[in-house]
Amino acid sequence: MSLNLFYTGQQVLGPTSLLQQTGEAHKRLRRLIAEPLSLDGLKKYFQFINSLAIETLDQRSGREVLVLEEASTIISGSFASLPFKVPGTAFYRGIQARDRMYAMLDSIIDQRRSGKSLKQDFLQSLVNKHSKDAPEGDDDDKLTDKQLKDNILTLLVAGHDTTTAALTWLLKYLQENLTEEHREIQDRKQGTLDLTWSEVNNMPYTAKVISETLRMATILPSFSRKAAQDFEIEGCKIKKGWSLNLDVVSIHRDPKIFRNPEKFDPSRFDEPLKPFSFL
Ligand code: HEM
């Protein structure tokens, strides 16, 4: 199976994006840019993310972050638009936003390499890992600057609107479902907001509220795959090359799997779910 992107999405993301690879090439690239997508990566940057979250929640709403606006323009502007690259069209705006992001990435990568701006974050770690002078790994395991940029862009595009939507719903549902679990931690911390890795991993009820939020809100309501070979599923014969659309909302709201699906009920995650019923 491979991700089924429209022509316009393919053009904007660039040919070396992870989202355009299949099979072994996909596995290799995934390994090379995996850190932001792994638990180890999250653990490594946990304190940084924690401080950023506290700082962001403290700031007044309405603050503009231009990088992320570009990411949104790329998504809304190109992924399902008509393929007319003329001024005024969504596809054209997507391509332009992509080019502005490339220019910005060039400048940030240069700054990071020259040591003018050093930060301990995912970008720094990718820049270090794929630098020509980096000691570890052989050169086959290093991405070119073009590949690096395509894939940083991919991470920003894939990670921006998903996280924004998920956090918006989480703020609502977590606030409505504050429990003893949170109060105990608040009392113990006596006003400090910094959480430890072990504290965030020991909030079983909160974890269920998060899962239930992701079920109810279904951040990626549907996605499409292209069949890499002929196969059969529950009597349906699927031919190589066919597009298969996953209607995730219907799966998440299927009363055969989730009783009373319209109700927000974290206790449905008390027991393990049937495989592939929660995406
Ligand atoms: C709540 C937030 C998020 C949700 C709900 C979400 C959801 C998904 C889903 C459903 C897929 C398809 C998985 C599959 O192929 O079976 C996916 C893939 C992907 N996501 Fe996310 N995602 C989120 C956040 C992020 C973030 C923060 C990043 C980047 C930092 C990211 C980067 C990616 C990438 C690169 C892929 C493609 C992976 C591959 O082809 O191997 N996502 N995401």
Residues whose N, C-alpha, C, O or C-beta is under 5 A from the ligand:
A	BS01	HEM	L18 R30 P36 L155 A158 G159 T162 T163 A166 I219 L220 L279
